[in-house]
Amino acid sequence: MNAFGDSTPIKITKLEAARRQLVTAIRIFFANGDPVLTHALAAAALGILEDLDNHGAGTGTTFDRIETRLRPERIERFREALRRPQNFFKHADRDPEKALEFRPGMAGAIVWAACEKYSELTKEELLETAAFDAWIMIRDPELLLQPHREKVERLGLSTGFTEDMRPQFFEQFSIAYVRSKRKAFG
């Protein structure tokens, strides 16, 4: 042990690093934490996931899949919400004095994109990604195309959660999620 903590090395894959970044971003989001950190972690995860996709599965860009879910009039705004803050939070080489007008609510857009890419590559559902997907569906069902809106209705989740109730939503969702998994294996 040293002043910085445990110095025992761990072996970690790129996919595991992306998963950890994404899970942490989602947990910060549901704790009503810092949206800049949420966005930066989700963007880092998305970057790794897209690179892995380019070297393997070749399933296409994040936007290819998202375009099959979003209403066409929302796509360009969504692209901008992802890319501009992602680049701003990552680089200062060309514009060290510049300031960004960041909309904190847009951090969720890149989290969602990273969740979509993670799911696409791994075919794995995590508690956190399932919670985030459910949150998006109950908070803005008009964002999604009809087949995905129907999934909202089947979930039977309350739509009464407000933005400041994210921690309560995550807690209730987590309990229901664990129960449903136990029943499936029961």
Secondary structure as GFF3:
##gff-version 3
##sequence-region A 1 186
A	DSSP	alpha_helix	14	30	.	.	.	ID=ss1
A	DSSP	alpha_helix	35	54	.	.	.	ID=ss2
A	DSSP	alpha_helix	62	66	.	.	.	ID=ss3
A	DSSP	three_ten_helix	72	74	.	.	.	ID=ss4
A	DSSP	alpha_helix	75	90	.	.	.	ID=ss5
A	DSSP	three_ten_helix	104	106	.	.	.	ID=ss6
A	DSSP	alpha_helix	107	122	.	.	.	ID=ss7
A	DSSP	alpha_helix	127	139	.	.	.	ID=ss8
A	DSSP	three_ten_helix	141	143	.	.	.	ID=ss9
A	DSSP	alpha_helix	146	155	.	.	.	ID=ss10
A	DSSP	three_ten_helix	163	165	.	.	.	ID=ss11
A	DSSP	alpha_helix	166	185	.	.	.	ID=ss12
###
